[in-house]
Amino acid sequence: MTGAGLVREGIGVYFDRFNVCEAYYVFASLYHGGQFSEEYRIFGRLDNIRFSPSPLISVESLEENARAIFDNLVESHGHEPYESE
């Protein structure tokens, strides 16, 4: 994901491997449909590159760029936008 063409509230999305990994991890955590879902496979891919998230990771803890990537993932997979509880 290069972020080309993605804009969130006037902020351009740029490539940052850590932001991408965090966004995908949070997305998979919230939206996977069980062990055999496409979203759950994200955990395996992140494990392959040895990504180890903070135990405190959440949507609210994402940096602005990571949050924009997360929001794009939610939208592109047809889910309703995330709203804090």
VEXBAMAR-153249 format. One line per field, with one value per residue (C-alpha): residue number from 1; residue in three letters; x, y, z. Coordinates in Angstrom, 3 decimals, padded with zeros to 6 digits. Layout:
BEGIN
i: (NUM | ...)
aa: (ALA | ...)
u: (X | ...)
v: (Y | ...)
w: (Z | ...)
***
This chain:
BEGIN
i: (1 | 2 | 3 | 4 | 5 | 6 | 7 | 8 | 9 | 10 | 11 | 12 | 13 | 14 | 15 | 16 | 17 | 18 | 19 | 20 | 21 | 22 | 23 | 24 | 25 | 26 | 27 | 28 | 29 | 30 | 31 | 32 | 33 | 34 | 35 | 36 | 37 | 38 | 39 | 40 | 41 | 42 | 43 | 44 | 45 | 46 | 47 | 48 | 49 | 50 | 51 | 52 | 53 | 54 | 55 | 56 | 57 | 58 | 59 | 60 | 61 | 62 | 63 | 64 | 65 | 66 | 67 | 68 | 69 | 70 | 71 | 72 | 73 | 74 | 75 | 76 | 77 | 78 | 79 | 80 | 81 | 82 | 83 | 84 | 85)
aa: (MET | THR | GLY | ALA | GLY | LEU | VAL | ARG | GLU | GLY | ILE | GLY | VAL | TYR | PHE | ASP | ARG | PHE | ASN | VAL | CYS | GLU | ALA | TYR | TYR | VAL | PHE | ALA | SER | LEU | TYR | HIS | GLY | GLY | GLN | PHE | SER | GLU | GLU | TYR | ARG | ILE | PHE | GLY | ARG | LEU | ASP | ASN | ILE | ARG | PHE | SER | PRO | SER | PRO | LEU | ILE | SER | VAL | GLU | SER | LEU | GLU | GLU | ASN | ALA | ARG | ALA | ILE | PHE | ASP | ASN | LEU | VAL | GLU | SER | HIS | GLY | HIS | GLU | PRO | TYR | GLU | SER | GLU)
u: (000.000 | 001.571 | -001.209 | -001.235 | -004.540 | -005.737 | -006.722 | -008.315 | -009.534 | -006.973 | -004.120 | -002.276 | -001.479 | 002.182 | 003.984 | 005.358 | 005.796 | 005.049 | 001.851 | 000.740 | 001.344 | -000.462 | -003.431 | -003.747 | -003.420 | -006.167 | -008.361 | -007.977 | -008.576 | -011.876 | -013.266 | -012.109 | -014.843 | -013.057 | -009.933 | -010.788 | -011.660 | -009.556 | -009.092 | -007.737 | -004.994 | -003.554 | -002.283 | -000.222 | 001.269 | 002.189 | 003.741 | 005.825 | 007.468 | 007.800 | 005.471 | 004.767 | 002.126 | 001.899 | -000.596 | -002.228 | -002.785 | -006.223 | -007.859 | -007.462 | -003.707 | -002.986 | -000.992 | -002.822 | -001.312 | -002.061 | -005.630 | -006.082 | -004.808 | -007.157 | -010.145 | -009.333 | -009.176 | -012.564 | -014.121 | -012.504 | -013.714 | -017.292 | -017.547 | -019.250 | -016.833 | -015.401 | -016.808 | -015.306 | -017.365)
v: (000.000 | 003.240 | 005.521 | 007.231 | 008.973 | 008.331 | 011.426 | 011.760 | 015.188 | 016.845 | 014.680 | 012.635 | 009.078 | 008.141 | 004.810 | 003.980 | 000.262 | 000.553 | 002.555 | 000.021 | -002.908 | -001.241 | -000.304 | -003.823 | -005.392 | -003.231 | -003.784 | -007.570 | -007.499 | -005.679 | -007.091 | -010.689 | -013.262 | -016.174 | -018.192 | -018.949 | -015.405 | -013.288 | -010.688 | -013.294 | -014.202 | -010.753 | -011.985 | -014.672 | -012.170 | -009.811 | -012.700 | -013.617 | -010.199 | -010.461 | -007.578 | -007.524 | -004.961 | -003.202 | -004.825 | -001.382 | -000.941 | 000.332 | 002.556 | 005.474 | 004.856 | 004.912 | 007.817 | 010.033 | 008.278 | 004.803 | 005.896 | 007.055 | 003.671 | 001.891 | 003.968 | 003.145 | -000.582 | -000.434 | 001.388 | -000.744 | -003.960 | -002.661 | -002.209 | 000.643 | 003.355 | 002.698 | 004.805 | 004.896 | 003.281)
w: (000.000 | -001.072 | -000.014 | -003.416 | -003.883 | -000.357 | 001.565 | 004.982 | 006.012 | 003.767 | 005.071 | 002.437 | 003.442 | 003.153 | 003.368 | 006.789 | 007.445 | 011.167 | 010.530 | 007.920 | 010.283 | 013.173 | 010.995 | 009.576 | 013.038 | 014.534 | 011.474 | 011.703 | 015.462 | 015.087 | 011.856 | 011.419 | 010.994 | 012.669 | 012.014 | 008.399 | 007.357 | 005.011 | 007.739 | 010.167 | 007.670 | 008.290 | 011.673 | 009.927 | 007.491 | 010.317 | 012.230 | 009.159 | 009.259 | 013.046 | 013.828 | 017.545 | 018.511 | 021.826 | 024.196 | 024.420 | 020.670 | 019.706 | 017.129 | 019.508 | 019.901 | 016.151 | 014.761 | 012.269 | 009.240 | 010.659 | 011.433 | 007.828 | 006.596 | 009.037 | 007.901 | 004.276 | 005.107 | 006.824 | 003.881 | 001.178 | 002.853 | 003.026 | 006.793 | 008.587 | 009.780 | 013.230 | 016.035 | 019.515 | 022.222)
***
